[in-house]
Amino acid sequence: MDVFKINGGRELKGTIKVSGAKNSAVALIPASILAGSEVLIEGLPEIADVFTLKSLLEEIGGVVTFRDGTMTIDPSEMIAMPLPNGNVKKLRASYYLMGAMLGRFGKAVIGLPGGCHLGPRPIDQHIKGFEALGAKVTNEHGSIYLRAEKLRGAKIYLDVASVGATINIMLAAVLAEGRTTIENAAKEPEIIDVATLLSNMGANIKGAGTNVIRIDGVESLSGTAHTIIPDRIEAGTFMIMAAAMGAGVTVDNVIPFHVEALTAKLREMGVDLIEEEERIIIPKPKRPLKAIDVKTLVYPGFATDLQQPMSVLLTQAEGTSVITDTIYSARFKHIDELRRMNANARVEGSSAIITGPLQLQGASVRATDLRAGAALVLAGLIAEGETEVQAIHHIERGYSDLIGKLGGLGADIRKVRLPEGATSGKDGGNH
């Protein structure tokens, strides 16, 4: 079992570079299926989800190379091969293969996806969109079967402004006949990123980033080169770490506009930030942090993915803070772990109530999902003594070279392989 060992209490100083957006990467790679010729995507994060998608594209006949964050995909020999099991189960975003394969081949068989456990995240809106475009959708033996004689443009209203459904319908609609209108579309930057790639491939898409997207189907798409946007959640995680333990940190490769909700909340707490074109500088704090209330909302509101790291920062603020998650109510599993580290925090309904400031103590804790893992790493950086974070595969799914990046700022963090069956005591020591 691999764990992270962190010796806390060290100031972080220097420059940390943000990788490409995980939530863009997992949609851009399947989107390449729709092209008739080679697609090149630059700036991809080197994370498990990206390698899994590379394998999936190779399984259906794609020729893929991936080096130093640049992926080259030749989709010309791809076939509509069923993907019921194996790699497809490893990541939730494998559902983008449905829209892409349906768009290109008029059929697809995709095993129901995995990913982090954050309560129910149904794909009913995706299916509703595919059916509106003329596909027949059935669930057989745990796989989704999609079949369409011909895809035709349609007007689709999403009951929930889902990023996944918005992108998936966009993928299926770009080669459909006629016009598709997606109403109540999600507005996240990742949607604009995917629309930019598709447009550069020859698609006709208007309104990405607004709540109404119009797509006029085209005959065919061709290859192109594209650079992915930076990961706003990773950028936000580093900004929060800098606010907690920073002695002057520059977060490089970030689009400040994408993290405005977080920037506003950090300023409300008393954190100074200097925004430049592609970086944000957080000087050493001059004053104690103030308690604030935070409510997660869909973009451009405060991101649910930053709720967990933010709740750790709030343990260091003077007074009582309330953080409410309106998106995923199951996203407070990290609070129990923080309490083991001496945090004064409790969950009431869909809110966590956190009182500070308190000196966190190192302990042995467990990541329950990707962002909870990032939160526990931050808690370890703040805490006195050694913290051991278990189940780090969750963290490595979404953060590329986290140890290298944090080490570059002066953090004492390393990855250790424990012998099978060994678990550490609650004091964080090895027994």
N, C-alpha and C positions, 0 to 999 in steps of 0.2 A: 504494500500500500504506500503510495506517495503522499507526503504531507509537505506543507510549507512550515518552516520554523522561522519565527520572527523575534528578534530582540528589540523591544520597543524603546521609545523615549529619545530616538535620534532625530535631530533636525534634518529636514529635506532641503536641499539647495541645488540649483542648477537648472538645466533645460531638459524637458521630457517631451518626446515626440509622439504624437497621436497616430495610430494606424488607420487604415481605411475602414469604413463603416461595415461592421458585421452584418447589420440588417439590410444594407445595400448589396453586399457581396453575395448573400444567399439568394438574391433575386436576379442580380446581373448575370450570374453564371448560367442559370437555367434559361434566361432570356436569349443567350447565344444560340440555343437550339433553333430559334426562328430564322437565323440568318442562312443565306445560301453559300456563304464563303467565310473566310477566316475572321475571327473576332479577337481583338487584343484588349485585355483589361489590365490597367496599371494600378499599383497602390493597394492591392488586395492584402488583407491581414493574413498572417500565416497561422491560422487557427484550424482546429479539427474540422469544423463545419465546411471550410473551404476545401480541405483535402478529401472529405467525404463526397462533396459534389463533383470534384474532379474524377473520382472513381466512378460515380454514377454516370457521368457523361461518357466515360470510356466504355462502360458496360453497354451502352446503347450504340456504340460505334464511333464516338467522337475521338479525334486525335488531339490530345491535350498535353501541353507542357506548362510547368509552373516553376518559375525561378525568380528569387528576389522580389516577390510581390507582383510579378507580371505573369499573367496567364494568357496563353495563346490557345484558342479553340478552333479546330476545323470541324464544322458540323456537317460537311457535305455528305458523308457516308452513314450518317445516323439513321437508325431504323426504329419503328414504334414497338420496341421490345417491352414486354410487361416487366414491371419492377415490383413484385409483390413483397419481397423480403430483403434481408441483408442490410446493405448500406442505407436503404431508403428509410429504415426504421430508426436510424441513428440521429436524425435531426428533424425537427418540426418543419423547417422550411422546405423540406423535400416536396411539400404540396405545390410549390411553384413549378415543379415538373409537370403537374396536371395541366395548368394553363398553357405552358410552352408546347408540350407534346400534342395537346388537343389542337392548338393553333396551327402547328406544322403538319401533323399527320391525320387530324380528325379523329384520333382515338388515343387512349392511354389507359394503363392499368397501374395504379400506384398504391402500395401498401400504406395503411394509415400511419401517420408519422409519430415520432417520439418527441424528445426535447425536454425542457424543464417542466416540473410539475407545479403549475401555478393555478390550480383549480381549472374549471372547464374552459376550454378555448375552442369552441366548436367551429367546424368549417361550413356550417349551413349557408352562410352568405356567399361563399365561393361557389357552392353547388347551385344555389339559386341563380347566380350570374351565368354559370355555364349552361343551365337549362334554358335561360332566357335567350341565349345565343343559338339554341337549337340542339344542344347535346342531350343525350339520354344518359342519366347518371344512376348507377346502381351500386349497392354495397354487397359484395359477395366474398365470403370467407375472409373478412378483415381487410379486403382491398377495395378501393374505389375504381369502378369500371366506367370509363367515359367513352361514348361513341357518338359521332355526328356524321350524317351524310354530307351536310354542308353547314358551315357556321354563317349566320346572318346577323347583322347589327341589330341591336335592341336597346330599349330604354330600361335601365336597371336602377332601382332605388335601393340603396343599402340601408337596412334597418339599424345597423351599427356601423359607424365610420371606421371600418376595419382596414388596417394597412395591408394585411395579407390578401383580403378579398379584393381590394382596390387594384393591387398589383396583378393578382392572378387573372382578373377579368380583363385587365389591360393586355396581358400577354396573349390571352385567347382571342381578343377582339382585333388586334392589329392586322391580321390577315383575313378577317371575316368580311363578308360582302356587305357594303353599305355602312351606315353610321351607327356607332354605339355611343350612348350617353350614360355615364355613371353619375348618379346623383347621390348626395351625401357621401361623397368620396372622402377618404382620409387625406390629410394635407401634409404629412411628414416629408422632410427633406429627401428621404430614401425613395419616395415615389417620384419626385422630380428627377432624381438621379437615374432611375430605371427608364423614365420617359425620355430623358436626354439620350441614353444609349439607343433606345428603340428609334427615336427620331433620326439619330445619326445613321441608323441602319436603313432608313427610308420610310419609317412609319409616319403617319399623319395624326399627331396627338396635340390637342389644345386644352389648356386649363389645368395641367398637372400642378399640384400645390394649392389649388382652390377646391371648393366642394362640388364643382361640376366639371367632369372631364369628358371631352368629346373626341371620339376616335373615328376617323374615316378609313375604312379598310383599304389596303393596297394589295396588289397582285403578289409581290414578293419583296423580301428584304435581303440586303447584302451585308457583308462584313464591314467592320469599322474598328477604330481604336478609341478607347475611352479611359479616362482617369476617374477612379472612384472618389466620392467625397470622404472627408475625414469622419471618424466615428464620434458623434456628439456625446454619446454616453460615456465612452472612454475619456474623452476630453473633460466631461463633467466630473467623472470619478477623480481624475488627477487634480482638477480645480479644488474639489472638496478636500483631498489629501493635503494640498498646499495650504488651504485655509486652516487645517488642523495642526499641521506639523511643519509648515514651511518657514524657511529663513530666506525667502527670495527664490521663487520658482517661476520659470517661464514654460507655459504649455504651448508647444509649437505644433503647427499643422492643425489649426482649428478654425472653423467659420464662426466668429463671435455671434452672428445673427441666429445661429442654430441653438445656442445655449443661453439665450436672453432671459428665459424664465429663471434659470439657476443663478445667473449673474445678479439679477434683481434681488433674489432671496439672500445671496451671500452679502450683498451691499447692506441689506436690511439688518443683517447680523453684525455689521461693523467691519466687514472685510474690504480692504482696498483692492481694486482691480484696475489694471491699465489695459485697455483693448487696443490692439493694433490690427492690421489687415488680416493676418493669418496666425496671430498668436495672442495669448492673454498672459500678462505678467501679474503675479500676485506677490507683492513685497512682503517682508517680514511684518506680522501684525503689530500694531502699536497699542491696541487696546483690547480688553477682554471681549469675547463674543457675547452677543445678546440673544436670548431665547426668542424664537419666532414661531408662527403657525404656518404650516405648508399643506397644500391640498394638491394631489396629483390630478391632472386633466389630460385629455388628448392634446397633441401638438396644436398650437404653440404653447400650451400650458406646461406646468412643471411635470417632467417625465416620470412615469411610474418606475422606470429603470434606475432613477437616481434617488428614489425614496429611501432605499436601504443604506447606501453610503451616507446620505444626508442625516439619517437618524443617528448614525454614529457621531457625526460632527456635533449634533445637538446635545450629546452627553457632555460636551465641553463648554456649552453656553450657560450663562448665568440666568437662572429662572426655569420656568416650566414651558416646554414647547409641545405642540400637538401636531402630529403629522397624519394626515388622512389620505388613504389610498382609495380613490373612487374607481380605479381600473381593475386591480386584482386584490380582492380582499384576503387571499391566502398568502399575501406577500409579507407577513410579519413573523415568519418562523425564526428569523435571525434575532428577534428581541429576546427570546429565551436564552440564546447563546450569549448575547451581550450582558444579560443579567449574571451569567456565570463569571463574567469579567468585571463584576461590581457596578454595572450600570443601574441607575434608578429609572426603570422603564416598565411600562405595562401596556397591554393591548386591551382596548375597549371597543368592541364592534369592529368598525373599519378604520379605527384610529389607534395610533401609539402615542402614549403620553410619557414624555421624557423630561426628567428634572436634572439639572446640573448646576455648576460643573463638578464632575467627580473624576478622581484618578482611576482609570481603568487598570485592572490587574491581569497579567498574562494568565492564560488558562488553555486547556485543550478544548477546541470548539470544532463544529462541523458545518460545512457549507451545505445548504439544502437546495440552492439553485445558483445560477451564475452571479446575479447581482448581490445576493446574500453573501456569496464568497468574497466579492470585492469589498463589501462592508466589513467583513471579519478581518480581512487583510489590513484595512484601515484601522480597525480597532487594535489590532496587534502592533501597528506602528506607533499608536498613541500610548499603549499600555506599558506598565512597569513590568520588567521581567520578560520571560519567554512565553510566546503564544504559539500553539501548534494548531494549524488549520487542516482539518481532514476533508476528504471528498473533494480534492482540488481539481478533479477532472471537469467539474462544473465551471470552474474559473477559467481553465485552459480552453474551454469551448469558445470563450468570447474575448479573452485578452491575450494579445500576441506578445510573447517575451516579457511578461510582467516583471519577473525577477530581474532581468537585465535592465529594464527601464527604471525600476525603483532603486536598484543597486547604484545606478548612475547618479541618483540624487543623494546617495549616502545612506540609504536604508540598509539595515542588517536583516536580509531575508534570503533564505536558501531553501532548495527543494531536497528533501531527504526521503530515501526509501526505507520504510520500516519493514522488518521481517514479517512474513505472513502470520496473522493471528495476534500480532503485538498491538496493543493499544496503550496509550499513555494515560497516566493518572490525571485527575482533575487539576492538580497543581501545575500541569504542563510539563512535568518531568517524565523521563522514560523509566518504565518499570518492567 
